[in-house]
Amino acid sequence: MALDMTDFPLLAKADVPEQLRKLPQDKLPALSAELRRFLLKTVSQSSGHFASGLGTVELTVALHYVYNTPFDRLIWDVGHQAYPHKILTGRRDKMHSIRQKDGLHPFPCRQESEYDTLTVGHSSTSISAALGMAIAASQAKSKRKVVAVIGDGAITAGMAFEALNHAGEVRPDMLVILNDNEMSISENVGALNQYFARILSGSFYTSLREGGKKILQGVPPLHELASRAEEHFKGMVTPGTFFEELGFNYIGPIDGHDVITLADTIRNMRNLKGPQLLHIVTKKGKGYAPAEADPIGYHAVAKFDPDASTQPVKKPGKPTFSNIFGSWLCDMAAQDERLQGITPAMREGSDMVQFSKRFARRYFDVAIAEQHAVTLAAGMAIEGLKPVVAIYSSFLQRGYDQLIHDVALQNLDVLFAIDRAGIVGADGPTHQGAFDISFMRCIPNMLLMVPSDENECRQMLYTGYQHPGPAAVRYPRGIGSGVEAEQTMQLLAQGKARIVRNGEKLAILAFGPLLHQCQAVAAERNATLVDMRFIKPLDEAMLLQLIADHSHFVTIEDNALIGGAGSAVNDVLLRQGCNVKVLNLGLPDQFVKHGSQQEIYAELGLDSEGISKQISAFLKR
């Protein structure tokens, strides 16, 4: 339900940026305060990404106030911080629907709004896209301005450096705003983070923070600061040497919560020539004390009471597949000192918190660097260590070349624990793990497993760990079926499926947890139900055995149908010249929109009812 705007009188007058720009500048602090309260009330009712948006309220207001959006291009990186942007760009009254089926997209999305210049969801893309847009504007002799916003976490990725390096050569008119909140979605790591920390702890920033605001408010002083004639002087008194050497005019750091100073500074920078970098300092969770105290915990939230000091306590329940991985990782590490844990995501999301504490010397958070994570593992494996790479399915796409050439080609002993495989749900198409079976099963030397329950997940992780070559276990987001994971680790017979139920004529071949959606259907139709377990190597002997007394096969997987597990089955049947009818069920050839996992499965016909209907139609052909 949309909020009553009588409590937000200034925000009511700023539904779109054109209206915002009609307000007097001295009203911006009050507007920012209203926007922050509106964000708190809406997200607490809808759930979603939260702390990042609280930190970018003033920046969002200043950018839309100064720049002529949507004509001027504003590109947000990742998009966790873009909720205030959505509120100010005509979507205020729909904020209650964010991340929900048929509601607002969880990230900036080109199809949703003309103000969303680039569809985002993954990190470190904003500078590259902004550079491309700036080049296009230059070639068209357009007066269009281009701004990219990137956080101190996202700027650590290789792609961001590639873009900065290229921009320094091309030298287009563009502004990069480094939003430095000393955070990514987890604790920041790496040498660049230490560099930023030195900047913020230095006397220069302290003097600016305490008394230097007046310096930045006037046009002449800022112009002097931006002048290339001051280059050597700046190198001595400011800490932006790194960016200067890349060809950017570095200005900052300045307080990212002082909206008046922000607006003045950005306005003065708007017409400067060449690549500009403005370094602002913000606080993730700003303005809401619990989120300021725990920015990781409030990164993304369920519905909560804003007047309470804590989020609702999660009721004890079944372990998630991530929990199974986290427990196994600690158990395995206790047995084998060679084990090394690597993550390019957040340890909280992959349930590596306990491992990071118990085995700190063997835990490597590589920041947002998927390519590096994979090749780092390759280097470790070459020297006899046993690396385990915990990575989300959609993030592994970024390290695909490294997976092929640095690991699989060399047949190195690396285990990939692939989380968020299949339908993820509310985060939408940028995060659905829809393609990993397809892009991994075509790679030589890969061992590829899909557990149907918690115990299989644990045993497959052990099996993959002991396998002398590249192995992957892909598992979904969320809880399993409630099967208790056996503590004793056991090697699974490689490439062997498991018959769950014997039946006649119809064989249902399930890859992964959708097996449980098929059980009632199999019982109803007296069908054989098989837990396939291995995609590569596929249990071809089992398939040939089933063909002897089954006329119809149904494959089901939580992956794109094109090139997926069903395609692997089809390949075998065609190669053997088998006369059997086959129905492949899985994800269609389209990017799957956001919604809950249950809603999406139902929409795609992958819940029990949908599977039953599709099989009925198949048998009538």
Order of alpha helices (4+ residues) and beta strands (2+ residues): alpha-alpha-alpha-beta-alpha-alpha-beta-alpha-alpha-beta-alpha-beta-alpha-alpha-alpha-alpha-alpha-alpha-beta-alpha-beta-alpha-beta-alpha-beta-alpha-beta-alpha-beta-alpha-beta-alpha-beta-alpha-beta-beta-beta-alpha-beta-beta-alpha-beta-alpha-beta-alpha-alpha
